[in-house]
Amino acid sequence: WVTGVAFIGANLGAIEILGMAASGAEYGISIVHYYWIGAIPAMVFLGVVMMPFYYGSKVRSVPEYLVRRYDKKTHLVNAIIFVLSSILIAGVNLYALAAVLEVLLGIPLALAIVLSALFVLSYILLGGLTSAIYNEVMQFFVILAGLIPVVIVVLRELGGLSGLFQKLSTNPSMTHPWRGLELGGNNPVGDWIGLVFGLAFCLSFGYWTTNFAEVQRAMSAKDDNAARMTPIIGAFPKVVIPFAVVIPGMAAVLLLPGIGEAGGLAYNDAI
């Protein structure tokens, strides 16, 4: 369960909390497809099909698997792409985290970015992968401890889940996730072809089964069965996490008039 929670904790960070709440405010409940059709099937596929290959090969990272399965040139190309993507993703992560610190604590954005980076660097250098995994487990529960009261407060303000959906019902696309999914439909995340083959198969399967930062958590498990169960255990909280991030975003449309409009708060400020 430790690697399973760390697996999902590695993915549940500032980008997802700010981004999915913002998407909930802008597009409504349809954004849950990123979880239910996108992430969860890919996580189960990783546990059932891919982890026996990874763990059975006795490697401890996806790049290491590639050099065994193919050659050093493949390993080099993957390493270059991974380094570049990691730098870009880390930049977005640090910016999102620093934006929160700036709003809540008044720390200037540039200083917050540097402090955050130094903090993460220090525990990674001191504790390695073990420190990262236990930090992600703690992070997962800290995030839930922060988000669950937010959900309770906004639903109480709006008369519960039914009250929220009723007040937003004037815009059906905000409250009906399966509306507009027909071919050429108007669902914000696309039609069935884009959803199944684009989001679920290409993007999500590519991300969840080959992303070094995620898969390494499963590779660090104590045995083959634990490695296979890591992403499957992680899939369970992934089912309910949308309610903790998307619902507050939808509520922001009602509680923060003018959000997303000129002169109002940006969607990224929803949470």
PENORGI-V594036 format. One record per pair of residues at least 4 apart in sequence whose C-alpha atoms are under 7 Angstrom apart, sorted by the first residue. I is the first residue (numbers start at 1). J is the second residue. D is the distance in Angstrom with one decimal. If there is no record, write none. Layout:
# PENORGI-V594036
i	j	d
I	J	D
I	J	D
This chain:
# PENORGI-V594036
i	j	d
1	5	6.0
1	230	6.9
1	233	6.8
2	6	6.1
2	137	6.7
3	7	5.8
3	133	6.9
3	217	5.7
3	218	6.3
3	221	6.4
3	230	5.8
4	8	6.6
4	230	4.1
4	231	5.8
4	233	5.2
4	234	4.8
5	9	5.8
5	137	5.6
5	234	5.8
6	10	5.9
6	133	5.3
6	136	5.0
6	137	4.9
6	217	6.8
7	214	5.8
7	217	5.7
7	230	7.0
7	231	6.6
7	234	6.2
8	12	6.2
8	234	5.3
9	136	4.9
9	137	6.1
9	139	6.6
9	140	5.1
10	136	5.9
10	214	6.5
12	16	5.9
13	17	6.3
14	18	5.9
14	93	6.2
14	96	5.7
14	97	5.6
15	19	5.4
15	93	5.9
15	96	6.1
16	20	5.4
17	21	6.1
17	245	6.0
18	22	6.1
18	268	5.9
18	271	6.2
19	23	6.1
19	268	6.5
20	24	6.0
20	245	6.1
20	246	5.9
21	25	6.3
21	245	5.1
21	246	4.9
21	248	6.4
21	249	4.1
21	270	6.2
21	271	5.9
22	26	6.2
22	249	5.8
22	267	4.7
22	268	4.9
22	270	5.7
23	27	5.5
23	28	6.9
23	31	6.6
24	28	4.4
24	29	6.1
24	31	6.4
24	246	4.7
24	247	6.9
24	249	4.7
24	250	5.1
25	249	4.4
25	250	4.5
25	252	6.3
25	253	5.8
25	267	6.5
25	270	7.0
26	267	6.8
27	31	6.9
27	174	6.0
27	188	6.4
28	173	6.8
28	174	3.9
28	175	6.2
28	250	5.8
29	174	5.7
29	175	5.6
29	176	6.7
29	177	5.5
29	246	6.9
30	176	6.9
30	177	4.1
30	188	6.9
32	36	6.2
32	242	6.1
33	37	5.1
33	38	6.2
34	38	4.6
34	39	6.3
35	39	4.8
35	40	6.1
35	238	6.6
35	239	6.9
36	40	5.6
36	239	6.6
37	41	6.5
37	200	5.9
38	42	6.9
38	199	5.8
38	200	4.2
38	204	5.4
39	43	6.2
39	204	5.7
40	44	6.3
40	235	5.6
40	238	6.9
41	45	6.1
42	46	6.1
42	204	6.0
42	205	4.9
42	208	6.1
43	47	6.4
43	208	6.1
43	231	5.4
43	232	6.3
43	235	6.3
44	48	6.1
44	231	6.5
44	232	5.3
45	49	5.5
45	50	6.8
46	50	4.7
46	51	5.9
46	209	5.4
46	231	6.8
47	51	5.4
47	228	4.3
47	229	6.1
47	231	5.6
47	232	5.9
48	228	6.3
50	54	6.4
51	55	5.7
51	227	6.6
51	228	5.6
52	56	5.4
52	224	7.0
53	57	6.2
54	59	6.7
54	65	6.9
55	59	6.6
55	219	6.1
55	224	6.3
59	64	6.0
59	65	5.9
60	64	6.9
60	216	6.6
60	219	5.5
60	220	6.8
61	65	6.4
61	212	6.4
61	216	5.6
61	219	7.0
62	66	6.3
62	210	6.5
62	212	5.6
63	67	6.5
63	75	5.8
63	78	6.7
63	79	6.9
64	68	6.5
65	69	6.0
66	70	5.6
66	74	6.7
66	75	5.8
67	71	4.7
67	72	5.3
67	74	6.7
67	75	5.1
70	74	6.5
71	75	6.5
72	76	6.0
73	77	6.3
74	78	6.2
75	79	6.0
76	80	6.2
77	81	6.3
78	82	5.9
79	83	6.1
80	84	6.3
81	85	6.0
82	86	5.9
83	87	6.2
84	88	6.4
85	89	5.9
86	90	5.8
87	91	6.1
88	92	6.5
89	93	6.1
90	94	6.0
91	95	6.1
92	96	6.1
93	97	6.2
94	98	5.9
94	113	5.6
94	116	6.9
95	99	6.0
95	113	6.4
96	100	6.6
97	101	6.4
98	102	6.0
98	109	5.6
98	112	4.9
98	113	5.3
99	103	6.3
99	109	6.3
100	104	6.1
101	105	5.4
101	106	6.7
101	107	6.2
101	112	6.7
102	106	4.5
102	107	4.7
102	108	5.7
102	109	5.8
107	111	6.8
107	112	5.9
108	112	6.1
109	113	6.3
110	114	6.5
111	115	6.1
112	116	6.0
113	117	6.2
114	118	6.2
115	119	6.1
116	120	6.3
117	121	6.0
118	122	6.0
119	123	6.7
120	124	6.2
121	125	6.1
122	126	6.1
123	127	5.7
123	131	6.5
124	128	4.7
124	129	7.0
124	131	6.4
124	132	6.4
127	131	4.7
128	132	6.6
129	133	6.2
130	134	6.3
131	135	5.9
132	136	6.1
133	137	6.3
134	138	6.3
135	139	5.9
136	140	6.0
137	141	6.7
138	142	6.1
139	143	6.0
140	144	6.4
141	145	6.0
142	146	6.3
143	147	6.1
144	148	5.7
146	150	6.9
147	151	6.3
147	244	5.8
148	152	6.3
148	244	6.2
149	153	6.1
150	154	6.2
151	155	6.1
151	244	6.2
151	247	6.9
151	248	5.9
152	156	6.1
153	157	6.2
154	158	6.3
154	248	6.7
154	251	6.5
155	159	5.9
155	160	4.4
155	161	6.1
156	160	5.6
158	163	5.6
158	164	5.6
159	163	4.6
159	164	6.8
160	164	6.3
161	165	6.3
162	166	5.9
163	167	6.1
164	168	6.3
164	251	6.8
165	169	5.9
165	175	6.0
168	174	6.7
168	175	6.8
169	175	6.4
172	176	6.0
173	179	6.7
179	187	6.3
180	185	4.5
180	186	4.7
180	187	4.5
180	191	7.0
181	185	5.3
181	186	6.9
181	187	5.6
181	190	6.5
181	191	4.2
181	192	5.5
182	191	5.5
182	192	6.2
183	191	5.3
183	192	6.3
184	191	6.0
185	191	5.5
186	190	6.8
187	191	6.5
189	195	7.0
190	194	5.6
190	195	6.0
191	195	5.9
192	196	5.9
193	197	5.7
194	198	4.7
194	199	6.4
195	199	5.0
195	200	6.2
196	200	4.9
196	201	6.2
197	201	4.8
197	202	6.2
198	202	5.2
198	203	6.2
199	203	5.1
199	204	6.0
200	204	5.0
200	205	6.5
201	205	5.2
202	206	5.7
203	207	6.0
204	208	5.9
205	209	5.7
206	210	5.9
207	211	5.2
208	214	6.9
209	215	6.7
210	215	6.7
211	215	6.0
212	216	5.7
215	219	6.4
216	220	6.2
217	221	7.0
218	227	4.8
218	230	5.5
218	231	7.0
219	227	6.0
221	226	5.6
221	227	5.1
222	226	6.3
223	227	6.2
224	228	6.3
225	229	6.1
226	230	6.0
229	233	5.8
230	234	6.3
231	235	6.1
234	238	6.6
235	239	6.6
237	241	6.0
241	245	6.6
242	246	5.3
243	247	5.3
244	248	7.0
245	249	6.6
246	250	6.3
247	251	6.2
248	252	6.1
248	271	6.5
249	270	5.6
249	271	6.2
251	255	6.1
252	256	5.2
252	270	5.7
253	257	6.4
253	259	6.4
258	264	5.0
258	265	6.9
259	264	5.2
259	265	4.7
259	266	5.9
259	267	6.2
260	264	6.3
260	265	5.9
260	266	4.9
260	267	5.1
265	269	6.3
